[in-house]
C-alpha cells in the first residue's frame, strides 16, 4: 500500500510502499506555521487522504484558479502571488481537528516559487517543484493516505 508522509521539520514528503521509502521530495509548508483554523494560512497536521486529483494532462507550469486551468506561468517571470501550478492533489482531513481541510482548499501543488522549496513559505498548502509534483501525481491515486507531522 502506498502512503505519503510529510515532515514539516524536515520540509520533505516521503513516498512509502508498504512502509518502505521509495522516494523523497523537498517541499515548502506554510510560513504561518501549523494549524487547522479557517483563514489562518497554516498547514494542518494529522491524517488525510488525497480526495481529488486535478491537472491530469495539463502542461507543466499551468496556472490553476478554482482547480481550473487559466494560463501558463513563464519560468523566471517574477510574480509575488502564490500560484497553484502544474498539478493539484486536494487533501481531505480524516481527524476531528482537521476535518475542515478540504473546505480550506489545502493542496499539494506545484509552485512559481521553486526557489523557496525547503523552507516554510506557502499560504497553507504543501508546495512542490513542478517536475516533482508531476512525478508524484502520476504515481499515486485518489484515497492515498497522507500523514503530516511536525
C-alpha positions in Angstrom: 0.0 0.0 0.0 1.2 3.5 -0.9 1.2 6.3 1.6 2.7 9.7 1.9 4.5 11.1 4.9 5.2 14.9 5.1 7.6 16.1 7.7 7.3 19.8 8.5 10.5 20.0 10.4 12.4 18.4 7.6 10.4 20.0 4.8 10.2 16.7 3.0 7.5 14.5 1.5 8.2 10.7 1.5 6.5 8.2 -0.6 6.2 4.9 1.2 5.3 1.5 -0.3 4.3 -1.0 2.5 6.2 1.2 4.9 9.4 1.3 2.9 10.6 4.7 1.5 10.5 4.7 -2.3 11.1 8.4 -3.0 11.8 11.6 -1.1 10.9 15.2 -2.3 11.6 18.6 -0.8 8.5 20.7 0.0 7.5 24.1 1.3 4.8 24.3 4.0 3.1 27.4 5.5 5.1 30.4 6.5 2.4 30.9 9.2 3.2 27.6 10.9 0.9 24.7 11.7 -2.8 24.8 12.4 -6.3 23.9 11.2 -8.1 27.2 11.8 -10.1 28.6 8.9 -8.4 31.6 7.4 -5.1 31.0 9.3 -3.0 30.3 6.2 -1.4 27.5 8.3 -0.6 23.9 7.3 -2.8 21.4 9.1 -1.3 18.3 10.7 -2.6 14.7 11.1 -4.1 12.2 8.8 -5.5 13.0 5.4 -6.4 11.3 2.1 -5.9 12.5 -1.4 -9.6 13.4 -2.1 -9.2 14.6 -5.7 -6.5 15.0 -8.4 -6.6 17.8 -10.9 -4.5 18.7 -13.9 -4.0 15.2 -15.4 -2.9 16.3 -18.9 -2.1 19.9 -18.2 1.3 21.2 -19.4 3.9 21.9 -16.8 3.6 25.4 -15.2 -0.2 25.5 -15.9 -1.8 28.1 -13.5 -5.0 26.9 -11.8 -7.7 29.0 -10.2 -10.5 27.1 -8.6 -8.8 24.0 -9.9 -9.4 25.1 -13.5 -6.5 26.0 -15.9 -6.3 29.7 -16.6 -2.9 30.1 -18.3 0.8 29.3 -18.1 3.4 30.7 -15.8 6.7 31.5 -17.5 9.7 30.3 -15.6 11.8 33.3 -14.5 8.8 35.6 -14.6 8.6 37.5 -11.3 5.2 37.1 -9.6 4.7 37.6 -5.8 1.4 35.7 -5.9 1.3 32.1 -4.5 0.3 30.5 -7.8 -1.1 26.9 -7.8 0.7 25.3 -10.8 1.1 22.1 -12.8 -0.9 19.6 -10.6 -3.3 19.6 -7.6 -3.6 16.8 -5.0 -6.5 18.0 -2.8 -6.3 16.9 0.8 -9.3 15.8 2.9 -8.7 15.7 6.7 -9.5 12.4 8.5 -9.1 13.6 12.1 -11.6 15.5 14.3 -9.3 18.6 14.3 -8.6 18.7 10.6 -12.0 17.9 9.0 -12.1 21.4 7.5 -9.0 20.8 5.4 -10.9 20.2 2.1 -13.1 23.3 2.7 -9.9 25.3 3.3 -8.6 24.2 -0.1 -5.4 22.7 1.2 -3.5 21.1 -1.7 -0.2 19.5 -2.6 0.7 21.5 -5.7 3.4 22.9 -8.0 4.6 26.5 -7.4 6.0 29.5 -9.1 8.3 29.9 -6.0 10.6 26.9 -6.5 13.4 28.9 -5.0 11.6 28.7 -1.7 11.3 24.9 -1.6 12.9 23.6 1.5 11.6 26.5 3.7 8.2 27.2 5.2 6.9 29.8 2.7 3.4 28.8 1.4 -0.1 30.1 2.3 -1.0 26.8 3.9 -0.6 24.3 1.2 2.3 21.9 0.5 4.2 23.3 -2.4 6.5 21.1 -4.6 8.8 21.7 -7.5 6.7 21.4 -10.7 8.6 18.4 -12.1 8.4 16.6 -8.7 4.6 17.1 -8.4 4.1 15.6 -11.9 6.1 12.5 -10.9 4.2 12.2 -7.6 0.8 12.8 -9.3 1.5 10.0 -11.8 2.4 7.5 -9.1 -0.4 7.9 -6.6 -4.2 7.5 -6.7 -7.1 9.2 -5.0 -7.7 7.9 -1.5 -3.9 7.6 -0.9 -3.3 8.2 2.8 -1.2 11.2 3.8 0.3 11.9 7.2 1.5 15.5 8.0 3.6 15.7 11.2 5.8 18.3 12.9 
